[in-house]
């Protein structure tokens, strides 16, 4: 873990939660956007 700590608010995450087959999930692309990363494309 780096020395820099990022705080992500519930208000930012809650709209990204979707329900798929009865499970609440956050898509990898949405997580990458939140954390400033990228998702490998196949």
Phi and psi restraints in degrees (range 20) as a CNS / XPLOR table:
assign (resid 1 and name C) (resid 2 and name N)
       (resid 2 and name CA) (resid 2 and name C) 1.0 -83.9 20.0 2
assign (resid 2 and name N) (resid 2 and name CA)
       (resid 2 and name C) (resid 3 and name N) 1.0 169.8 20.0 2
assign (resid 2 and name C) (resid 3 and name N)
       (resid 3 and name CA) (resid 3 and name C) 1.0 -71.5 20.0 2
assign (resid 3 and name N) (resid 3 and name CA)
       (resid 3 and name C) (resid 4 and name N) 1.0 -25.3 20.0 2
assign (resid 3 and name C) (resid 4 and name N)
       (resid 4 and name CA) (resid 4 and name C) 1.0 -80.3 20.0 2
assign (resid 4 and name N) (resid 4 and name CA)
       (resid 4 and name C) (resid 5 and name N) 1.0 129.3 20.0 2
assign (resid 4 and name C) (resid 5 and name N)
       (resid 5 and name CA) (resid 5 and name C) 1.0 -111.1 20.0 2
assign (resid 5 and name N) (resid 5 and name CA)
       (resid 5 and name C) (resid 6 and name N) 1.0 128.0 20.0 2
assign (resid 5 and name C) (resid 6 and name N)
       (resid 6 and name CA) (resid 6 and name C) 1.0 -103.7 20.0 2
assign (resid 6 and name N) (resid 6 and name CA)
       (resid 6 and name C) (resid 7 and name N) 1.0 140.4 20.0 2
assign (resid 6 and name C) (resid 7 and name N)
       (resid 7 and name CA) (resid 7 and name C) 1.0 -110.6 20.0 2
assign (resid 7 and name N) (resid 7 and name CA)
       (resid 7 and name C) (resid 8 and name N) 1.0 123.0 20.0 2
assign (resid 7 and name C) (resid 8 and name N)
       (resid 8 and name CA) (resid 8 and name C) 1.0 -112.7 20.0 2
assign (resid 8 and name N) (resid 8 and name CA)
       (resid 8 and name C) (resid 9 and name N) 1.0 124.5 20.0 2
assign (resid 8 and name C) (resid 9 and name N)
       (resid 9 and name CA) (resid 9 and name C) 1.0 -81.1 20.0 2
assign (resid 9 and name N) (resid 9 and name CA)
       (resid 9 and name C) (resid 10 and name N) 1.0 151.3 20.0 2
assign (resid 9 and name C) (resid 10 and name N)
       (resid 10 and name CA) (resid 10 and name C) 1.0 -57.8 20.0 2
assign (resid 10 and name N) (resid 10 and name CA)
       (resid 10 and name C) (resid 11 and name N) 1.0 -35.9 20.0 2
assign (resid 10 and name C) (resid 11 and name N)
       (resid 11 and name CA) (resid 11 and name C) 1.0 -61.3 20.0 2
assign (resid 11 and name N) (resid 11 and name CA)
       (resid 11 and name C) (resid 12 and name N) 1.0 -25.5 20.0 2
assign (resid 11 and name C) (resid 12 and name N)
       (resid 12 and name CA) (resid 12 and name C) 1.0 -82.3 20.0 2
assign (resid 12 and name N) (resid 12 and name CA)
       (resid 12 and name C) (resid 13 and name N) 1.0 -31.9 20.0 2
assign (resid 12 and name C) (resid 13 and name N)
       (resid 13 and name CA) (resid 13 and name C) 1.0 -88.2 20.0 2
assign (resid 13 and name N) (resid 13 and name CA)
       (resid 13 and name C) (resid 14 and name N) 1.0 -40.3 20.0 2
assign (resid 13 and name C) (resid 14 and name N)
       (resid 14 and name CA) (resid 14 and name C) 1.0 -53.0 20.0 2
assign (resid 14 and name N) (resid 14 and name CA)
       (resid 14 and name C) (resid 15 and name N) 1.0 -43.2 20.0 2
assign (resid 14 and name C) (resid 15 and name N)
       (resid 15 and name CA) (resid 15 and name C) 1.0 -68.3 20.0 2
assign (resid 15 and name N) (resid 15 and name CA)
       (resid 15 and name C) (resid 16 and name N) 1.0 -15.8 20.0 2
assign (resid 15 and name C) (resid 16 and name N)
       (resid 16 and name CA) (resid 16 and name C) 1.0 -87.6 20.0 2
assign (resid 16 and name N) (resid 16 and name CA)
       (resid 16 and name C) (resid 17 and name N) 1.0 -11.7 20.0 2
assign (resid 16 and name C) (resid 17 and name N)
       (resid 17 and name CA) (resid 17 and name C) 1.0 -77.5 20.0 2
assign (resid 17 and name N) (resid 17 and name CA)
       (resid 17 and name C) (resid 18 and name N) 1.0 125.2 20.0 2
assign (resid 17 and name C) (resid 18 and name N)
       (resid 18 and name CA) (resid 18 and name C) 1.0 -122.2 20.0 2
assign (resid 18 and name N) (resid 18 and name CA)
       (resid 18 and name C) (resid 19 and name N) 1.0 157.9 20.0 2
assign (resid 18 and name C) (resid 19 and name N)
       (resid 19 and name CA) (resid 19 and name C) 1.0 -106.4 20.0 2
assign (resid 19 and name N) (resid 19 and name CA)
       (resid 19 and name C) (resid 20 and name N) 1.0 122.3 20.0 2
assign (resid 19 and name C) (resid 20 and name N)
       (resid 20 and name CA) (resid 20 and name C) 1.0 -124.6 20.0 2
assign (resid 20 and name N) (resid 20 and name CA)
       (resid 20 and name C) (resid 21 and name N) 1.0 121.2 20.0 2
assign (resid 20 and name C) (resid 21 and name N)
       (resid 21 and name CA) (resid 21 and name C) 1.0 51.6 20.0 2
assign (resid 21 and name N) (resid 21 and name CA)
       (resid 21 and name C) (resid 22 and name N) 1.0 40.2 20.0 2
assign (resid 21 and name C) (resid 22 and name N)
       (resid 22 and name CA) (resid 22 and name C) 1.0 81.5 20.0 2
assign (resid 22 and name N) (resid 22 and name CA)
       (resid 22 and name C) (resid 23 and name N) 1.0 2.7 20.0 2
assign (resid 22 and name C) (resid 23 and name N)
       (resid 23 and name CA) (resid 23 and name C) 1.0 -113.3 20.0 2
assign (resid 23 and name N) (resid 23 and name CA)
       (resid 23 and name C) (resid 24 and name N) 1.0 138.0 20.0 2
assign (resid 23 and name C) (resid 24 and name N)
       (resid 24 and name CA) (resid 24 and name C) 1.0 -85.5 20.0 2
assign (resid 24 and name N) (resid 24 and name CA)
       (resid 24 and name C) (resid 25 and name N) 1.0 126.3 20.0 2
assign (resid 24 and name C) (resid 25 and name N)
       (resid 25 and name CA) (resid 25 and name C) 1.0 -137.9 20.0 2
assign (resid 25 and name N) (resid 25 and name CA)
       (resid 25 and name C) (resid 26 and name N) 1.0 161.2 20.0 2
assign (resid 25 and name C) (resid 26 and name N)
       (resid 26 and name CA) (resid 26 and name C) 1.0 -119.2 20.0 2
assign (resid 26 and name N) (resid 26 and name CA)
       (resid 26 and name C) (resid 27 and name N) 1.0 128.2 20.0 2
assign (resid 26 and name C) (resid 27 and name N)
       (resid 27 and name CA) (resid 27 and name C) 1.0 -67.0 20.0 2
assign (resid 27 and name N) (resid 27 and name CA)
       (resid 27 and name C) (resid 28 and name N) 1.0 148.3 20.0 2
assign (resid 27 and name C) (resid 28 and name N)
       (resid 28 and name CA) (resid 28 and name C) 1.0 -58.1 20.0 2
assign (resid 28 and name N) (resid 28 and name CA)
       (resid 28 and name C) (resid 29 and name N) 1.0 -38.6 20.0 2
assign (resid 28 and name C) (resid 29 and name N)
       (resid 29 and name CA) (resid 29 and name C) 1.0 -65.2 20.0 2
assign (resid 29 and name N) (resid 29 and name CA)
       (resid 29 and name C) (resid 30 and name N) 1.0 -35.6 20.0 2
assign (resid 29 and name C) (resid 30 and name N)
       (resid 30 and name CA) (resid 30 and name C) 1.0 -70.1 20.0 2
assign (resid 30 and name N) (resid 30 and name CA)
       (resid 30 and name C) (resid 31 and name N) 1.0 -39.9 20.0 2
assign (resid 30 and name C) (resid 31 and name N)
       (resid 31 and name CA) (resid 31 and name C) 1.0 -63.1 20.0 2
assign (resid 31 and name N) (resid 31 and name CA)
       (resid 31 and name C) (resid 32 and name N) 1.0 -41.6 20.0 2
assign (resid 31 and name C) (resid 32 and name N)
       (resid 32 and name CA) (resid 32 and name C) 1.0 -61.9 20.0 2
assign (resid 32 and name N) (resid 32 and name CA)
       (resid 32 and name C) (resid 33 and name N) 1.0 -41.2 20.0 2
assign (resid 32 and name C) (resid 33 and name N)
       (resid 33 and name CA) (resid 33 and name C) 1.0 -64.2 20.0 2
assign (resid 33 and name N) (resid 33 and name CA)
       (resid 33 and name C) (resid 34 and name N) 1.0 -39.8 20.0 2
assign (resid 33 and name C) (resid 34 and name N)
       (resid 34 and name CA) (resid 34 and name C) 1.0 -63.8 20.0 2
assign (resid 34 and name N) (resid 34 and name CA)
       (resid 34 and name C) (resid 35 and name N) 1.0 -42.6 20.0 2
assign (resid 34 and name C) (resid 35 and name N)
       (resid 35 and name CA) (resid 35 and name C) 1.0 -95.9 20.0 2
assign (resid 35 and name N) (resid 35 and name CA)
       (resid 35 and name C) (resid 36 and name N) 1.0 2.7 20.0 2
assign (resid 35 and name C) (resid 36 and name N)
       (resid 36 and name CA) (resid 36 and name C) 1.0 73.6 20.0 2
assign (resid 36 and name N) (resid 36 and name CA)
       (resid 36 and name C) (resid 37 and name N) 1.0 26.6 20.0 2
assign (resid 36 and name C) (resid 37 and name N)
       (resid 37 and name CA) (resid 37 and name C) 1.0 -106.3 20.0 2
assign (resid 37 and name N) (resid 37 and name CA)
       (resid 37 and name C) (resid 38 and name N) 1.0 -161.9 20.0 2
assign (resid 37 and name C) (resid 38 and name N)
       (resid 38 and name CA) (resid 38 and name C) 1.0 -139.3 20.0 2
assign (resid 38 and name N) (resid 38 and name CA)
       (resid 38 and name C) (resid 39 and name N) 1.0 161.0 20.0 2
assign (resid 38 and name C) (resid 39 and name N)
       (resid 39 and name CA) (resid 39 and name C) 1.0 -110.3 20.0 2
assign (resid 39 and name N) (resid 39 and name CA)
       (resid 39 and name C) (resid 40 and name N) 1.0 127.2 20.0 2
assign (resid 39 and name C) (resid 40 and name N)
       (resid 40 and name CA) (resid 40 and name C) 1.0 -64.3 20.0 2
assign (resid 40 and name N) (resid 40 and name CA)
       (resid 40 and name C) (resid 41 and name N) 1.0 136.5 20.0 2
assign (resid 40 and name C) (resid 41 and name N)
       (resid 41 and name CA) (resid 41 and name C) 1.0 -98.7 20.0 2
assign (resid 41 and name N) (resid 41 and name CA)
       (resid 41 and name C) (resid 42 and name N) 1.0 141.0 20.0 2
